Amino acid sequence: MSSPNQPTWTLSMPAALLLLSPFDVLASLAMDIYLPVVPIMPGALGTSPAVVQLTLSLYMICLGLGQLAFGPISDRIGRRPVLIGGALAFMAASFLLAATSLAPVFLALRIAQAVGASAMLVAVFATVRDVYAQRPEGAVIYATLGSLLSFVPALGPIAGALIANSFGWRTIFVALGILAAAATLNAWPRWRETRPLIDGAARAGFAPILRSFAFWTYTLAFATAMGSFFVFFSTAPRVLIDKAGFSQLGFSLAFASAALVMIVATRFARSFVARWGIEGSVRRGMAMLLLGAGLLAMGQSLAEPSFVSFVMPMWIIAIGIVLTASVTANGALAPFGEAAGTAVALYFCAQSVIVATAGTLFIFLLGGDTAWPLAGYCSLMGGITLTALGILKKRANAA
């Protein structure tokens, strides 16, 4: 529960989304917008492809590990200083990345950029937990942020290619710096502190969160939902371009259609959650994933790869993603209002590990040029999540 001394936001939901979304999107955009220029970076920096690969890998690693550090920090000193500090670090690193041609400096600045991004993510989602945990708008906020992130992998590389082709690779990082500066200027006078003002909050640790079965159940559900999009993102180019013969433009439009379904579904998330609650929404979300998996398996077995056999089942899975991601944060973080930053950090870090490990394993084992990895991931992870929900419900009834 929120503290009675906790400051509240008076922003309308559109204004809140305008304030929150840029920081959420920038953390992912810094990875995806950079992808088109990766092949030319060894020459630009006078280094090897292995070092350039580190600029991708270390960004992802530091993005996850940084959240584990900034979660407790935000519980101690507040969300606002973590957000503003992270945004300024991200902005400065972005501008400096555009100015350097030295590989060691570039690598260090990418790490600094990731650290800033991790601070922004923690502050954003801890703030959402602080403000919206007990409000129906929370489902819309979470679903909208998730849906926006679905567009980044689709549109980020396109934007990066257009910018690099027109103005050079350095302009990509200038653009990131400008976007971070604009978001910071917007947030500076409007972002109010929301950390619960409860004595001892700074001493809250990881142990109570790690022992919570509800936390792990809803974190698993979130990983199942977001992992399905990760597997789709990873396999779609090989299925649609290599197997189905889509053009790059045709692929981009087909891919974006799944994200569009998520955006549309988000508009109804609030009413769904109000009707079904957290557990009911997750159950129905998992049911949509299982239905989509069944259709994918049928299409893979009976037909050639196509828009109908691969993308349209993903529309059903996309609705399941929205139903699930709209509520899992509240389900996982509800008992930890006094340590929301720490809980948020664990929530996203655990989700990332599950998605990266399980998603990659399915792709490796079942073939990345077929629908089987996506069907298999949704089926197995959805089934495990439903089992965990059943156990959680029994424990609640027995208590």
ZAMARGU-4260 file (C-alpha; in steps of 0.2 Angstrom, whole numbers, plus 5000, padded with zeros to 4 digits):
<rodrens>
0) 5000/5000/5000 | 5006/5018/4997 | 5011/5029/5011 | 4999/5042/5016 | 5014/5054/5016
5) 5018/5049/4998 | 5016/5063/4985 | 5004/5061/4971 | 5003/5066/4953 | 4989/5076/4947
10) 4994/5074/4929 | 4981/5067/4916 | 4985/5050/4909 | 4990/5057/4892 | 5001/5070/4901
15) 5009/5056/4912 | 5012/5045/4896 | 5020/5060/4887 | 5031/5062/4903 | 5036/5043/4905
20) 5037/5036/4888 | 5052/5045/4881 | 5064/5038/4894 | 5057/5020/4892 | 5059/5021/4873
25) 5076/5029/4873 | 5083/5014/4883 | 5078/5002/4870 | 5081/5014/4855 | 5099/5016/4859
30) 5102/4998/4855 | 5090/4996/4840 | 5094/5012/4831 | 5113/5008/4831 | 5111/4991/4823
35) 5112/4997/4804 | 5129/5004/4806 | 5137/4990/4816 | 5145/4983/4800 | 5154/4999/4796
40) 5160/5003/4814 | 5176/4992/4814 | 5182/5004/4800 | 5176/5019/4808 | 5184/5016/4825
45) 5199/5007/4818 | 5195/4991/4828 | 5189/4973/4826 | 5172/4967/4823 | 5173/4958/4840
50) 5176/4974/4849 | 5161/4982/4840 | 5151/4967/4846 | 5155/4971/4863 | 5147/4988/4861
55) 5131/4979/4859 | 5133/4965/4872 | 5140/4976/4886 | 5126/4988/4883 | 5113/4974/4886
60) 5123/4967/4901 | 5125/4984/4909 | 5107/4989/4906 | 5101/4974/4916 | 5114/4974/4930
65) 5113/4993/4932 | 5094/4991/4937 | 5100/4980/4951 | 5110/4994/4958 | 5098/5009/4954
70) 5083/5000/4961 | 5089/5001/4980 | 5096/5018/4976 | 5080/5025/4970 | 5072/5018/4986
75) 5085/5027/4996 | 5086/5044/4988 | 5070/5045/4977 | 5064/5042/4959 | 5067/5060/4953
80) 5086/5061/4956 | 5089/5044/4949 | 5079/5048/4933 | 5087/5065/4930 | 5104/5059/4934
85) 5102/5044/4922 | 5095/5055/4908 | 5109/5067/4910 | 5122/5053/4909 | 5113/5045/4894
90) 5113/5062/4885 | 5131/5066/4889 | 5137/5049/4883 | 5127/5050/4867 | 5134/5067/4862
95) 5152/5061/4867 | 5149/5045/4857 | 5146/5055/4841 | 5162/5065/4844 | 5175/5050/4847
100) 5184/5039/4835 | 5193/5029/4848 | 5187/5011/4851 | 5191/5010/4869 | 5183/5027/4873
105) 5168/5022/4862 | 5166/5006/4872 | 5167/5015/4889 | 5154/5028/4883 | 5142/5014/4877
110) 5143/5007/4895 | 5140/5024/4902 | 5125/5026/4890 | 5118/5009/4896 | 5120/5014/4915
115) 5110/5030/4912 | 5097/5020/4902 | 5096/5008/4917 | 5093/5022/4929 | 5079/5029/4918
120) 5070/5013/4917 | 5071/5010/4936 | 5064/5027/4939 | 5050/5026/4926 | 5043/5010/4932
125) 5046/5013/4951 | 5036/5029/4948 | 5022/5020/4939 | 5021/5008/4953 | 5021/5022/4966
130) 5007/5032/4958 | 4996/5019/4949 | 4997/5003/4959 | 4980/5006/4966 | 4972/5014/4951
135) 4964/5007/4936 | 4974/5018/4924 | 4989/5008/4929 | 4984/4994/4917 | 4984/5006/4903
140) 5000/5014/4907 | 5009/4997/4908 | 5001/4991/4892 | 5005/5007/4883 | 5023/5007/4888
145) 5025/4989/4882 | 5016/4992/4866 | 5028/5007/4862 | 5043/4996/4865 | 5036/4984/4853
150) 5038/4997/4839 | 5056/5001/4843 | 5064/4985/4836 | 5053/4987/4821 | 5056/5006/4818
155) 5073/5009/4826 | 5084/5001/4813 | 5074/5009/4799 | 5077/5026/4807 | 5095/5022/4810
160) 5098/5017/4792 | 5089/5033/4786 | 5099/5044/4797 | 5116/5036/4794 | 5113/5036/4775
165) 5109/5054/4775 | 5120/5062/4788 | 5133/5049/4794 | 5134/5037/4808 | 5138/5050/4821
170) 5121/5059/4819 | 5113/5043/4826 | 5121/5047/4843 | 5117/5066/4841 | 5099/5062/4838
175) 5099/5051/4854 | 5107/5065/4864 | 5094/5078/4857 | 5080/5066/4862 | 5087/5064/4879
180) 5089/5082/4881 | 5071/5086/4876 | 5064/5072/4888 | 5074/5079/4902 | 5069/5097/4899
185) 5051/5091/4899 | 5053/5081/4915 | 5063/5094/4925 | 5049/5105/4931 | 5035/5092/4930
190) 5042/5076/4938 | 5037/5076/4956 | 5045/5064/4968 | 5034/5049/4972 | 5045/5038/4983
195) 5034/5032/4999 | 5040/5043/5014 | 5041/5028/5026 | 5055/5026/5039 | 5066/5011/5035
200) 5062/5011/5017 | 5080/5014/5013 | 5084/4998/5022 | 5073/4986/5012 | 5083/4973/5003
205) 5081/4959/4990 | 5078/4945/5002 | 5059/4947/5005 | 5056/4950/4986 | 5066/4934/4982
210) 5055/4924/4994 | 5039/4929/4987 | 5030/4916/4976 | 5018/4929/4970 | 5033/4940/4964
215) 5040/4925/4954 | 5024/4920/4947 | 5019/4936/4939 | 5037/4940/4934 | 5037/4923/4925
220) 5020/4928/4917 | 5028/4944/4911 | 5043/4935/4904 | 5032/4923/4895 | 5023/4937/4887
225) 5038/4948/4882 | 5048/4932/4877 | 5035/4928/4864 | 5038/4944/4856 | 5057/4942/4857
230) 5055/4925/4849 | 5044/4932/4835 | 5056/4947/4833 | 5071/4934/4831 | 5063/4922/4819
235) 5052/4933/4809 | 5065/4939/4796 | 5070/4921/4792 | 5053/4915/4791 | 5045/4929/4781
240) 5060/4935/4770 | 5070/4919/4768 | 5056/4907/4767 | 5040/4917/4762 | 5049/4928/4750
245) 5044/4945/4758 | 5052/4961/4753 | 5061/4971/4766 | 5046/4984/4765 | 5033/4970/4765
250) 5042/4962/4780 | 5042/4978/4790 | 5024/4981/4787 | 5019/4963/4792 | 5030/4965/4808
255) 5023/4982/4812 | 5005/4974/4811 | 5008/4964/4827 | 5014/4980/4836 | 4998/4989/4829
260) 4987/4975/4836 | 4995/4978/4853 | 4992/4997/4852 | 4974/4994/4848 | 4972/4981/4862
265) 4979/4993/4874 | 4964/5004/4872 | 4953/4991/4880 | 4966/4985/4893 | 4958/4996/4907
270) 4940/4988/4905 | 4947/4970/4904 | 4957/4972/4920 | 4943/4980/4929 | 4932/4965/4924
275) 4944/4951/4926 | 4957/4957/4939 | 4975/4953/4939 | 4974/4934/4940 | 4960/4933/4927
280) 4969/4944/4915 | 4985/4934/4916 | 4975/4918/4914 | 4966/4924/4898 | 4983/4931/4892
285) 4991/4914/4893 | 4976/4906/4885 | 4978/4918/4870 | 4996/4913/4869 | 4992/4895/4869
290) 4979/4897/4855 | 4991/4907/4845 | 5004/4893/4847 | 4991/4880/4841 | 4988/4890/4826
295) 5006/4892/4822 | 5009/4873/4824 | 4995/4870/4812 | 5001/4882/4799 | 5019/4876/4800
300) 5013/4858/4798 | 5000/4860/4785 | 5005/4876/4774 | 5020/4885/4768 | 5026/4900/4778
305) 5015/4915/4774 | 5006/4930/4782 | 4991/4920/4786 | 5001/4905/4794 | 5014/4915/4804
310) 5008/4934/4806 | 4990/4932/4810 | 4992/4919/4824 | 5005/4932/4831 | 4990/4945/4832
315) 4982/4933/4844 | 4998/4931/4854 | 4999/4950/4854 | 4983/4952/4862 | 4988/4940/4875
320) 5004/4950/4878 | 4994/4965/4881 | 4982/4956/4893 | 4997/4949/4903 | 5009/4964/4903
325) 4995/4976/4908 | 4994/4968/4926 | 5010/4958/4930 | 5019/4972/4937 | 5005/4976/4949
330) 5004/4958/4954 | 5023/4956/4956 | 5026/4972/4965 | 5010/4975/4975 | 5018/4969/4992
335) 5033/4980/4990 | 5027/4998/4990 | 5041/5003/5002 | 5054/4995/4991 | 5047/4998/4974
340) 5063/5002/4966 | 5072/4987/4972 | 5057/4976/4967 | 5056/4984/4949 | 5075/4981/4947
345) 5073/4962/4951 | 5057/4961/4941 | 5065/4967/4925 | 5082/4959/4927 | 5074/4942/4931
350) 5062/4944/4916 | 5077/4948/4904 | 5087/4933/4910 | 5072/4922/4907 | 5068/4929/4890
355) 5086/4929/4884 | 5089/4911/4891 | 5073/4902/4887 | 5070/4912/4871 | 5087/4909/4863
360) 5086/4890/4868 | 5070/4888/4859 | 5077/4896/4844 | 5093/4886/4844 | 5084/4869/4847
365) 5069/4871/4836 | 5076/4881/4821 | 5075/4899/4819 | 5068/4898/4801 | 5051/4890/4806
370) 5036/4894/4818 | 5041/4880/4830 | 5052/4891/4842 | 5037/4903/4844 | 5024/4889/4846
375) 5035/4880/4858 | 5040/4895/4868 | 5022/4900/4870 | 5016/4883/4874 | 5028/4878/4887
380) 5030/4894/4896 | 5012/4898/4895 | 5008/4881/4903 | 5021/4884/4917 | 5014/4901/4920
385) 4996/4894/4922 | 5003/4880/4933 | 5011/4893/4944 | 4995/4903/4945 | 4986/4888/4951
390) 4998/4885/4965 | 4997/4904/4970 | 4978/4903/4970 | 4978/4887/4981 | 4991/4896/4993
395) 4980/4911/4994 | 4964/4901/4998 | 4973/4891/5011 | 4980/4906/5020
</rodrens>
